[in-house]
Amino acid sequence: MNPSSPPRKQQIPVIVLAGFLGSGKTTLLNHLLRNRAGNRIGVIVNDFGSIEIDAMTVSGQVGSTVSLGNGCLCCAVDASELDAFLETLTRPAARLDVIVVEASGLAEPQELVRMLLASDNPHIVYGGLVEVVDAAEFDATRERHPEIERHLAVADLVVLNKTDRVGSEEQARIRDVVAATGAPAGGGAKGGGAAVICATYGRIDPELLFDPALRPDGEEKARQLTFEDLLLAERAGEEAAGHEHHLHAAYESVSFTSDVPMNPRRLMEFLDSRPDGLYRIKGFVDFGGGDRGNKYVLHAVGRFLRFAPQPWARDEPRLTQLVLIGSGIDPDRLHKELAGCRESAAPAPDTAQDAAHERSMWGVLRYVQRPGDDA
């Protein structure tokens, strides 16, 4: 990518939401639609029965598309039509920021993940597999559905829901079992086991799954006040008055900034061995002499990793800026490990040194989407 290339529109993360009947995934989905952090969300379901659509009658026929208001859309599809509807939802006219696929009735979660990773749609990026688990019925669910072990093994984030119905000791036991089930066997997989967070009524912080929307030209500020705005303001007032538990307390975030370039080999070693519970990593990386013309956008969800080179803007500070999000992580340790990934010294421009740095970039470039992949 050269500096004269036009800026590419940001890819839309596609999140797979899974969980057995009664786990609360539908409640979580509707919670996200009501607390969407300014995002326009596209929802793909097998039928419309799971979505709260007020003041309208909706046919549950497969192939329908329904507006949920505030720019959000819902499609009812079957698995064979998933690619076609992703193409529809990622068109510029749809103006969506996030897509959520509810796995119920469509396909096994791991099959949906495989389909997304194999998709040739250049406008989407894998946003993670979220498995919702009913804490109160966990043991019974394992007996009825042994395949839950498979689901947990491939999940990037596990939401242990309905924790208000179990005691603290039982909650800790279930959390340990879930974490152990999701941990990669033999250390062969990239990264650690899935992050596990506890919730009641499916209430998780949307920013755990996606970033707040940033609208150009003050679009969000200029729009008409909606019923959702009033509802959110009322809810915020109620929570402030009642001192309710804050959603973001269920996870931790770590911010890392460096004005010294990162060493590609050391950073890849860190990313290949990231600890259990680290769910998302986002930000920009400066590899110095490895590629002086570009910064690298880093997008990691669970075991998925992607780099995307972007030209440095004129007079832009050469910084690495990363945010790491997870549950049960050690912020001080992560910060120290990232600091250890920096170059020992910032080298002066030198042809031989630059060649050596470019060779060290090979590990990074394995995770860059090639131009041919966009076809």
C-alpha positions, -999 to 999 in steps of 0.1 A, spaced: 0 0 0 14 34 -10 7 68 5 -13 78 -25 -38 50 -22 -73 62 -12 -83 54 23 -102 21 26 -136 20 44 -132 3 77 -143 -34 77 -175 -43 95 -170 -68 124 -193 -98 122 -200 -113 157 -215 -148 160 -238 -151 190 -245 -187 202 -260 -205 231 -285 -233 239 -322 -227 244 -328 -207 276 -293 -195 280 -303 -159 275 -286 -151 242 -318 -135 228 -320 -113 259 -284 -104 253 -290 -96 217 -319 -73 225 -298 -57 252 -272 -49 225 -299 -34 202 -311 -11 231 -276 -2 242 -257 0 209 -232 28 217 -244 48 187 -237 19 163 -261 8 135 -264 -30 140 -273 -55 114 -288 -87 128 -290 -120 110 -314 -146 125 -333 -177 114 -366 -161 122 -379 -128 136 -394 -143 167 -362 -136 188 -361 -99 180 -382 -73 199 -399 -54 172 -425 -30 185 -454 -14 167 -451 -35 136 -462 -69 124 -435 -89 108 -437 -120 86 -413 -147 97 -406 -157 62 -369 -164 54 -354 -138 31 -372 -108 47 -354 -77 58 -369 -55 85 -359 -21 98 -355 -20 136 -353 18 137 -323 40 144 -305 26 113 -305 -10 125 -316 -38 103 -327 -74 107 -326 -102 82 -341 -137 85 -321 -162 65 -309 -198 64 -273 -208 63 -271 -212 25 -280 -175 21 -256 -162 47 -231 -149 22 -257 -132 1 -272 -113 30 -238 -103 43 -232 -88 8 -265 -69 12 -258 -57 47 -223 -45 39 -233 -23 10 -226 14 16 -264 22 14 -270 0 46 -245 22 66 -241 -5 92 -212 -6 118 -216 -40 133 -233 -73 122 -245 -99 147 -254 -134 135 -275 -154 160 -266 -190 155 -299 -206 166 -314 -226 138 -288 -215 113 -258 -238 118 -234 -251 144 -214 -221 158 -180 -235 145 -195 -239 111 -207 -203 110 -172 -192 121 -157 -213 93 -180 -197 68 -171 -162 79 -134 -169 79 -137 -184 44 -159 -156 31 -144 -136 2 -164 -105 12 -138 -78 16 -161 -56 37 -163 -78 68 -139 -89 94 -144 -117 120 -157 -102 153 -156 -132 175 -178 -161 187 -197 -153 218 -212 -183 236 -239 -176 262 -242 -201 291 -270 -205 316 -252 -207 350 -282 -220 368 -287 -249 343 -251 -255 333 -248 -291 346 -282 -301 332 -273 -285 298 -241 -305 296 -260 -337 302 -287 -328 275 -262 -313 251 -227 -328 253 -219 -308 222 -216 -277 244 -180 -289 250 -173 -283 213 -190 -249 215 -169 -237 245 -137 -250 229 -141 -227 199 -156 -197 217 -137 -164 219 -159 -150 247 -181 -169 271 -209 -150 289 -219 -168 321 -254 -156 323 -280 -158 351 -254 -157 378 -279 -141 402 -295 -176 404 -264 -194 418 -242 -188 449 -207 -174 447 -190 -208 452 -211 -225 425 -205 -196 402 -167 -199 408 -169 -237 401 -188 -233 369 -165 -205 357 -135 -227 363 -151 -256 344 -160 -233 315 -125 -218 314 -109 -252 314 -132 -265 287 -123 -235 265 -85 -237 270 -66 -249 240 -52 -284 244 -15 -289 240 -8 -252 235 -12 -256 198 -37 -228 192 -28 -192 190 -35 -173 222 -50 -186 254 -85 -198 264 -117 -178 260 -124 -149 282 -153 -156 307 -175 -128 321 -205 -131 344 -238 -114 337 -274 -112 347 -303 -107 322 -277 -107 294 -264 -73 304 -229 -69 292 -211 -37 282 -214 -34 244 -179 -19 243 -166 -54 252 -178 -65 217 -175 -34 195 -163 2 197 -186 32 200 -196 47 167 -178 78 155 -200 96 130 -184 120 105 -194 157 104 -213 155 137 -240 134 121 -252 119 154 -254 153 171 -274 167 142 -301 140 140 -335 142 156 -339 131 192 -352 96 192 -372 75 217 -340 55 223 -322 86 234 -349 93 260 -350 57 272 -312 56 276 -312 89 295 -339 76 318 -321 44 324 -288 62 331 -306 83 357 -321 53 374 -288 35 375 -270 65 390 -297 69 416 -297 32 425 -259 27 424 -263 -4 402 -234 -26 393 -215 -11 363 -213 -34 333 -177 -25 326 -167 -38 360 -169 -73 345 -138 -69 324 -104 -50 324 -87 -29 297 -51 -21 293 -38 9 273 -3 8 259 16 36 241 51 37 229 71 62 209 98 35 203 91 12 174 80 -24 182 102 -53 173 81 -75 149 95 -109 162 90 -100 198 55 -87 193 45 -118 173 58 -140 202 36 -120 226 6 -124 203 12 -161 198 13 -167 236 -12 -142 249 -28 -153 282 -62 -168 289 -90 -143 293 -75 -117 268 -104 -112 244 -97 -82 221 -66 -63 211 -70 -32 189 -49 -3 178 -19 7 157 17 -5 156 48 13 145 74 -13 133 100 14 125 125 1 99 103 -29 92 80 -6 72 88 30 74 59 40 52 30 24 71 16 19 105 -2 -14 111 -38 -17 123 -40 -46 147 -73 -65 151 -73 -95 174 -104 -113 187 -99 -145 206 -76 -166 185 -82 -145 153 -55 -121 143 -53 -96 114 -29 -68 105 -36 -41 79 -10 -16 68 -21 21 65 1 50 53 14 74 79 -3 108 76 20 138 70 34 149 104 16 121 122 35 111 154 51 77 150 35 59 179 23 24 188 -11 27 205 -29 -5 217 -59 -13 239 -62 -48 253 -96 -60 267 -103 -91 287 -115 -107 319 -92 -120 347 -61 -106 330 -31 -91 348 -28 -55 335 7 -48 349 21 -80 335 6 -73 300 20 -38 300 54 -51 310 54 -78 283 44 -52 257 72 -29 268 96 -58 263 85 -60 227 100 -26 219 132 -22 199 162 -20 222 172 12 204 157 32 176 181 26 146 191 53 122 180 48 86 204 23 70 199 1 40 214 -31 55 194 -25 88 162 -19 69 166 -51 50 171 -71 83 140 -54 97 119 -62 66 129 -99 70 117 -98 106 83 -86 93 76 -119 76 57 -131 107 35 -100 107 28 -102 69 14 -137 73 -16 -120 90 -21 -92 64 -50 -97 40 -36 -99 5 -51 -78 -24 -61 -110 -41 -83 -119 -12 -105 -89 -20 -116 -104 -53 
